[in-house]
Amino acid sequence: MEPAITELLLSGSKLMLMGMTIVFLFLVLLVWIIGVTADLVRRYDQGIGRVSGDSSLVLDDASQEPDDSEIVAAISAAIHRHENP
């Protein structure tokens, strides 16, 4: 005896709702984990720039002028070597 169409539709709807609920809960958990991880990284990142002993001094990488003379010399030497084998 075949199950009635209403029984099949009800069974399919239950399965669909269970699946959608599981996926929704997984995505909520994933968003929560990403948020907690972002907070931890922010806290850890703020502590890295501080000098031990003086909590008011924060090193700022943007204010320091990088010394690019060695990089420029290496790039120039590579271009010269490539053009003149």
Residue pairs with C-beta under 8 A, 6 or more apart in sequence:
49 58
49 59
49 60
50 57
50 58
50 59
51 57
51 59
